[in-house]
Amino acid sequence: MIEKNLNIESIGAFPNFYNFLIQSVFRILKSVEFYLRIGNGDKLK
């Protein structure tokens, strides 16, 4: 019984965890892209 309960809880928690990871990755990518654009703009000038 305990193992089944743990499996259900872990499966239920995974979607939230993956959503958090995906959002974090996208935020990092956006910030990196922003800094790269600034760096390229400075080099062109």
C-alpha distance matrix in Angstrom:
0.0 3.8 5.5 5.3 6.3 8.8 10.0 10.8 12.5 14.4 15.6 16.7 18.5 20.3 22.9 24.1 24.4 26.4 28.5 29.4 30.3 32.4 34.2 34.9 36.3 38.5 39.8 40.8 42.4 44.4 45.6 46.6 48.4 50.2 51.3 52.5 54.6 56.2 56.9 58.4 60.5 61.9 62.8 64.6 66.6
3.8 0.0 3.8 5.5 5.2 6.3 8.7 10.1 10.7 12.2 14.3 15.5 16.5 18.4 21.4 22.2 22.1 24.4 26.7 27.1 27.9 30.4 32.1 32.5 34.0 36.4 37.5 38.2 40.1 42.1 43.1 44.0 46.1 47.8 48.7 50.0 52.2 53.6 54.3 56.0 58.1 59.3 60.2 62.2 64.1
5.5 3.8 0.0 3.8 5.4 5.1 6.2 8.7 9.9 10.5 12.2 14.2 15.3 16.5 19.6 20.9 20.5 22.3 24.9 25.6 26.0 28.3 30.4 30.8 31.9 34.4 35.8 36.3 38.0 40.2 41.3 42.0 44.0 45.9 46.9 47.9 50.2 51.8 52.3 53.8 56.1 57.3 58.1 60.0 62.1
5.3 5.5 3.8 0.0 3.8 5.5 5.1 6.3 8.7 9.9 10.6 12.3 14.3 15.6 18.1 19.8 20.0 21.6 23.9 25.0 25.7 27.6 29.6 30.5 31.7 33.8 35.3 36.3 37.7 39.7 41.1 42.0 43.7 45.6 46.8 47.8 49.9 51.6 52.3 53.7 55.9 57.3 58.2 59.9 62.0
6.3 5.2 5.4 3.8 0.0 3.8 5.5 5.2 6.2 8.6 10.0 10.6 12.3 14.4 16.9 17.9 18.4 20.5 22.4 23.2 24.4 26.5 28.1 28.9 30.5 32.6 33.8 34.9 36.6 38.4 39.6 40.8 42.6 44.2 45.5 46.7 48.7 50.3 51.1 52.7 54.6 56.1 57.1 58.8 60.8
8.8 6.3 5.1 5.5 3.8 0.0 3.8 5.5 5.1 6.0 8.5 9.8 10.5 12.2 15.3 16.1 15.9 18.1 20.5 20.9 21.7 24.1 25.8 26.3 27.8 30.1 31.3 32.1 33.9 35.9 36.9 37.9 39.9 41.6 42.7 43.9 46.0 47.5 48.2 49.9 51.9 53.2 54.2 56.0 58.0
10.0 8.7 6.2 5.1 5.5 3.8 0.0 3.8 5.5 5.2 6.1 8.5 9.9 10.7 13.5 15.2 15.1 16.6 19.1 20.2 20.7 22.6 24.8 25.5 26.6 28.8 30.4 31.2 32.6 34.7 36.1 36.9 38.6 40.6 41.8 42.7 44.8 46.6 47.2 48.6 50.8 52.2 53.0 54.8 56.9
10.8 10.1 8.7 6.3 5.2 5.5 3.8 0.0 3.8 5.5 5.2 6.1 8.6 10.2 12.2 13.8 14.6 16.2 18.1 19.4 20.5 22.2 23.9 25.2 26.5 28.3 29.8 31.1 32.5 34.2 35.8 36.9 38.4 40.2 41.7 42.7 44.6 46.4 47.3 48.7 50.6 52.2 53.2 54.7 56.8
12.5 10.7 9.9 8.7 6.2 5.1 5.5 3.8 0.0 3.8 5.5 5.1 6.2 8.7 11.1 11.7 12.4 14.7 16.4 17.1 18.5 20.6 22.0 22.9 24.7 26.5 27.7 29.0 30.7 32.3 33.6 34.9 36.7 38.2 39.5 40.9 42.7 44.3 45.3 46.9 48.7 50.1 51.3 53.0 54.8
14.4 12.2 10.5 9.9 8.6 6.0 5.2 5.5 3.8 0.0 3.8 5.4 5.1 6.2 9.5 10.5 10.1 12.1 14.5 15.2 15.9 18.2 20.0 20.6 22.0 24.2 25.5 26.4 28.1 30.1 31.3 32.3 34.1 35.8 37.0 38.2 40.2 41.8 42.6 44.2 46.2 47.6 48.5 50.3 52.3
15.6 14.3 12.2 10.6 10.0 8.5 6.1 5.2 5.5 3.8 0.0 3.8 5.5 5.3 7.6 9.8 10.2 11.2 13.4 15.0 15.7 17.2 19.3 20.5 21.5 23.3 25.1 26.3 27.5 29.4 31.0 32.0 33.4 35.3 36.8 37.7 39.6 41.5 42.4 43.6 45.6 47.3 48.2 49.7 51.8
16.7 15.5 14.2 12.3 10.6 9.8 8.5 6.1 5.1 5.4 3.8 0.0 3.8 5.7 6.6 7.9 9.5 11.1 12.3 13.8 15.5 16.8 18.2 19.8 21.4 22.8 24.2 25.9 27.2 28.7 30.3 31.7 33.1 34.6 36.3 37.5 39.1 40.9 42.1 43.4 45.1 46.9 48.0 49.5 51.4
18.5 16.5 15.3 14.3 12.3 10.5 9.9 8.6 6.2 5.1 5.5 3.8 0.0 3.8 5.8 5.7 6.4 8.9 10.3 11.0 12.6 14.6 15.8 16.9 18.7 20.4 21.6 23.0 24.7 26.2 27.5 28.9 30.6 32.0 33.5 34.9 36.6 38.2 39.3 40.9 42.6 44.1 45.3 46.9 48.8
20.3 18.4 16.5 15.6 14.4 12.2 10.7 10.2 8.7 6.2 5.3 5.7 3.8 0.0 3.8 5.5 5.0 6.1 8.5 9.8 10.4 12.1 14.1 15.2 16.3 18.2 19.9 21.0 22.3 24.2 25.7 26.8 28.3 30.1 31.6 32.6 34.4 36.2 37.2 38.5 40.4 42.1 43.0 44.6 46.7
22.9 21.4 19.6 18.1 16.9 15.3 13.5 12.2 11.1 9.5 7.6 6.6 5.8 3.8 0.0 3.8 5.4 5.2 6.1 8.5 9.8 10.4 12.2 14.1 15.3 16.4 18.2 19.9 20.9 22.4 24.3 25.6 26.7 28.4 30.3 31.3 32.8 34.7 36.0 37.1 38.8 40.7 41.8 43.1 45.1
24.1 22.2 20.9 19.8 17.9 16.1 15.2 13.8 11.7 10.5 9.8 7.9 5.7 5.5 3.8 0.0 3.8 5.5 5.1 6.2 8.7 9.9 10.5 12.3 14.3 15.4 16.5 18.4 20.0 21.1 22.6 24.3 25.7 27.0 28.7 30.2 31.6 33.2 34.6 36.1 37.6 39.3 40.7 42.0 43.8
24.4 22.1 20.5 20.0 18.4 15.9 15.1 14.6 12.4 10.1 10.2 9.5 6.4 5.0 5.4 3.8 0.0 3.8 5.5 5.1 6.3 8.7 10.0 10.6 12.4 14.4 15.4 16.6 18.4 20.1 21.3 22.6 24.3 25.8 27.2 28.5 30.4 31.9 32.9 34.5 36.3 37.8 39.0 40.6 42.5
26.4 24.4 22.3 21.6 20.5 18.1 16.6 16.2 14.7 12.1 11.2 11.1 8.9 6.1 5.2 5.5 3.8 0.0 3.8 5.3 5.0 6.1 8.5 9.7 10.4 12.2 14.1 15.2 16.3 18.2 19.9 20.9 22.3 24.2 25.7 26.6 28.4 30.3 31.3 32.5 34.4 36.1 37.1 38.6 40.7
28.5 26.7 24.9 23.9 22.4 20.5 19.1 18.1 16.4 14.5 13.4 12.3 10.3 8.5 6.1 5.1 5.5 3.8 0.0 3.8 5.5 5.1 6.1 8.5 9.9 10.6 12.2 14.2 15.3 16.4 18.4 19.9 21.0 22.4 24.4 25.6 26.9 28.8 30.2 31.4 32.9 34.8 36.1 37.3 39.2
29.4 27.1 25.6 25.0 23.2 20.9 20.2 19.4 17.1 15.2 15.0 13.8 11.0 9.8 8.5 6.2 5.1 5.3 3.8 0.0 3.8 5.5 5.2 6.1 8.6 10.0 10.6 12.3 14.3 15.4 16.6 18.3 20.0 21.1 22.7 24.3 25.9 27.3 28.6 30.2 31.8 33.3 34.7 36.2 37.9
30.3 27.9 26.0 25.7 24.4 21.7 20.7 20.5 18.5 15.9 15.7 15.5 12.6 10.4 9.8 8.7 6.3 5.0 5.5 3.8 0.0 3.8 5.5 5.1 6.1 8.6 9.9 10.6 12.2 14.2 15.4 16.4 18.2 19.9 21.2 22.3 24.3 25.9 26.8 28.3 30.2 31.7 32.8 34.4 36.4
32.4 30.4 28.3 27.6 26.5 24.1 22.6 22.2 20.6 18.2 17.2 16.8 14.6 12.1 10.4 9.9 8.7 6.1 5.1 5.5 3.8 0.0 3.8 5.4 5.1 6.2 8.6 9.9 10.5 12.2 14.3 15.3 16.3 18.2 20.0 20.8 22.4 24.5 25.6 26.7 28.5 30.3 31.4 32.7 34.8
34.2 32.1 30.4 29.6 28.1 25.8 24.8 23.9 22.0 20.0 19.3 18.2 15.8 14.1 12.2 10.5 10.0 8.5 6.1 5.2 5.5 3.8 0.0 3.8 5.5 5.2 6.2 8.7 9.9 10.5 12.3 14.2 15.3 16.5 18.5 19.9 21.1 22.8 24.3 25.7 27.1 28.9 30.3 31.6 33.3
34.9 32.5 30.8 30.5 28.9 26.3 25.5 25.2 22.9 20.6 20.5 19.8 16.9 15.2 14.1 12.3 10.6 9.7 8.5 6.1 5.1 5.4 3.8 0.0 3.8 5.5 5.1 6.2 8.6 9.9 10.7 12.3 14.2 15.4 16.6 18.3 20.1 21.3 22.5 24.3 25.9 27.2 28.6 30.3 32.0
36.3 34.0 31.9 31.7 30.5 27.8 26.6 26.5 24.7 22.0 21.5 21.4 18.7 16.3 15.3 14.3 12.4 10.4 9.9 8.6 6.1 5.1 5.5 3.8 0.0 3.8 5.4 5.1 6.1 8.6 9.9 10.5 12.1 14.1 15.4 16.2 18.2 20.0 20.8 22.2 24.2 25.8 26.7 28.3 30.4
38.5 36.4 34.4 33.8 32.6 30.1 28.8 28.3 26.5 24.2 23.3 22.8 20.4 18.2 16.4 15.4 14.4 12.2 10.6 10.0 8.6 6.2 5.2 5.5 3.8 0.0 3.8 5.4 5.0 6.1 8.6 9.8 10.4 12.1 14.2 15.1 16.4 18.4 19.8 20.8 22.4 24.4 25.6 26.7 28.7
39.8 37.5 35.8 35.3 33.8 31.3 30.4 29.8 27.7 25.5 25.1 24.2 21.6 19.9 18.2 16.5 15.4 14.1 12.2 10.6 9.9 8.6 6.2 5.1 5.4 3.8 0.0 3.8 5.5 5.2 6.2 8.6 9.9 10.5 12.4 14.2 15.4 16.7 18.4 20.0 21.2 22.8 24.5 25.9 27.4
40.8 38.2 36.3 36.3 34.9 32.1 31.2 31.1 29.0 26.4 26.3 25.9 23.0 21.0 19.9 18.4 16.6 15.2 14.2 12.3 10.6 9.9 8.7 6.2 5.1 5.4 3.8 0.0 3.8 5.5 5.2 6.1 8.5 9.8 10.6 12.1 14.2 15.4 16.3 18.2 19.9 21.2 22.4 24.2 26.0
42.4 40.1 38.0 37.7 36.6 33.9 32.6 32.5 30.7 28.1 27.5 27.2 24.7 22.3 20.9 20.0 18.4 16.3 15.3 14.3 12.2 10.5 9.9 8.6 6.1 5.0 5.5 3.8 0.0 3.8 5.5 5.1 6.0 8.5 9.9 10.3 12.2 14.3 15.1 16.2 18.2 19.9 20.9 22.3 24.4
44.4 42.1 40.2 39.7 38.4 35.9 34.7 34.2 32.3 30.1 29.4 28.7 26.2 24.2 22.4 21.1 20.1 18.2 16.4 15.4 14.2 12.2 10.5 9.9 8.6 6.1 5.2 5.5 3.8 0.0 3.8 5.5 5.1 6.1 8.7 9.8 10.6 12.5 14.2 15.3 16.5 18.6 20.0 21.1 22.8
45.6 43.1 41.3 41.1 39.6 36.9 36.1 35.8 33.6 31.3 31.0 30.3 27.5 25.7 24.3 22.6 21.3 19.9 18.4 16.6 15.4 14.3 12.3 10.7 9.9 8.6 6.2 5.2 5.5 3.8 0.0 3.8 5.5 5.0 6.2 8.6 9.9 10.7 12.3 14.2 15.4 16.7 18.5 20.1 21.4
46.6 44.0 42.0 42.0 40.8 37.9 36.9 36.9 34.9 32.3 32.0 31.7 28.9 26.8 25.6 24.3 22.6 20.9 19.9 18.3 16.4 15.3 14.2 12.3 10.5 9.8 8.6 6.1 5.1 5.5 3.8 0.0 3.8 5.4 5.2 6.1 8.6 9.9 10.4 12.1 14.1 15.4 16.4 18.2 20.1
48.4 46.1 44.0 43.7 42.6 39.9 38.6 38.4 36.7 34.1 33.4 33.1 30.6 28.3 26.7 25.7 24.3 22.3 21.0 20.0 18.2 16.3 15.3 14.2 12.1 10.4 9.9 8.5 6.0 5.1 5.5 3.8 0.0 3.8 5.5 5.0 6.2 8.7 9.8 10.4 12.2 14.3 15.3 16.4 18.5
50.2 47.8 45.9 45.6 44.2 41.6 40.6 40.2 38.2 35.8 35.3 34.6 32.0 30.1 28.4 27.0 25.8 24.2 22.4 21.1 19.9 18.2 16.5 15.4 14.1 12.1 10.5 9.8 8.5 6.1 5.0 5.4 3.8 0.0 3.8 5.5 5.2 6.4 8.7 10.1 10.7 12.6 14.5 15.6 16.9
51.3 48.7 46.9 46.8 45.5 42.7 41.8 41.7 39.5 37.0 36.8 36.3 33.5 31.6 30.3 28.7 27.2 25.7 24.4 22.7 21.2 20.0 18.5 16.6 15.4 14.2 12.4 10.6 9.9 8.7 6.2 5.2 5.5 3.8 0.0 3.8 5.4 5.1 6.1 8.6 9.8 10.6 12.4 14.3 15.5
52.5 50.0 47.9 47.8 46.7 43.9 42.7 42.7 40.9 38.2 37.7 37.5 34.9 32.6 31.3 30.2 28.5 26.6 25.6 24.3 22.3 20.8 19.9 18.3 16.2 15.1 14.2 12.1 10.3 9.8 8.6 6.1 5.0 5.5 3.8 0.0 3.8 5.4 5.0 6.1 8.5 9.9 10.5 12.2 14.3
54.6 52.2 50.2 49.9 48.7 46.0 44.8 44.6 42.7 40.2 39.6 39.1 36.6 34.4 32.8 31.6 30.4 28.4 26.9 25.9 24.3 22.4 21.1 20.1 18.2 16.4 15.4 14.2 12.2 10.6 9.9 8.6 6.2 5.2 5.4 3.8 0.0 3.8 5.4 5.1 6.1 8.6 9.9 10.5 12.4
56.2 53.6 51.8 51.6 50.3 47.5 46.6 46.4 44.3 41.8 41.5 40.9 38.2 36.2 34.7 33.2 31.9 30.3 28.8 27.3 25.9 24.5 22.8 21.3 20.0 18.4 16.7 15.4 14.3 12.5 10.7 9.9 8.7 6.4 5.1 5.4 3.8 0.0 3.8 5.5 5.1 6.2 8.7 10.0 10.8
56.9 54.3 52.3 52.3 51.1 48.2 47.2 47.3 45.3 42.6 42.4 42.1 39.3 37.2 36.0 34.6 32.9 31.3 30.2 28.6 26.8 25.6 24.3 22.5 20.8 19.8 18.4 16.3 15.1 14.2 12.3 10.4 9.8 8.7 6.1 5.0 5.4 3.8 0.0 3.8 5.4 5.2 6.3 8.7 10.1
58.4 56.0 53.8 53.7 52.7 49.9 48.6 48.7 46.9 44.2 43.6 43.4 40.9 38.5 37.1 36.1 34.5 32.5 31.4 30.2 28.3 26.7 25.7 24.3 22.2 20.8 20.0 18.2 16.2 15.3 14.2 12.1 10.4 10.1 8.6 6.1 5.1 5.5 3.8 0.0 3.8 5.4 5.1 6.2 8.7
60.5 58.1 56.1 55.9 54.6 51.9 50.8 50.6 48.7 46.2 45.6 45.1 42.6 40.4 38.8 37.6 36.3 34.4 32.9 31.8 30.2 28.5 27.1 25.9 24.2 22.4 21.2 19.9 18.2 16.5 15.4 14.1 12.2 10.7 9.8 8.5 6.1 5.1 5.4 3.8 0.0 3.8 5.4 5.2 6.4
61.9 59.3 57.3 57.3 56.1 53.2 52.2 52.2 50.1 47.6 47.3 46.9 44.1 42.1 40.7 39.3 37.8 36.1 34.8 33.3 31.7 30.3 28.9 27.2 25.8 24.4 22.8 21.2 19.9 18.6 16.7 15.4 14.3 12.6 10.6 9.9 8.6 6.2 5.2 5.4 3.8 0.0 3.8 5.5 5.2
62.8 60.2 58.1 58.2 57.1 54.2 53.0 53.2 51.3 48.5 48.2 48.0 45.3 43.0 41.8 40.7 39.0 37.1 36.1 34.7 32.8 31.4 30.3 28.6 26.7 25.6 24.5 22.4 20.9 20.0 18.5 16.4 15.3 14.5 12.4 10.5 9.9 8.7 6.3 5.1 5.4 3.8 0.0 3.8 5.4
64.6 62.2 60.0 59.9 58.8 56.0 54.8 54.7 53.0 50.3 49.7 49.5 46.9 44.6 43.1 42.0 40.6 38.6 37.3 36.2 34.4 32.7 31.6 30.3 28.3 26.7 25.9 24.2 22.3 21.1 20.1 18.2 16.4 15.6 14.3 12.2 10.5 10.0 8.7 6.2 5.2 5.5 3.8 0.0 3.8
66.6 64.1 62.1 62.0 60.8 58.0 56.9 56.8 54.8 52.3 51.8 51.4 48.8 46.7 45.1 43.8 42.5 40.7 39.2 37.9 36.4 34.8 33.3 32.0 30.4 28.7 27.4 26.0 24.4 22.8 21.4 20.1 18.5 16.9 15.5 14.3 12.4 10.8 10.1 8.7 6.4 5.2 5.4 3.8 0.0
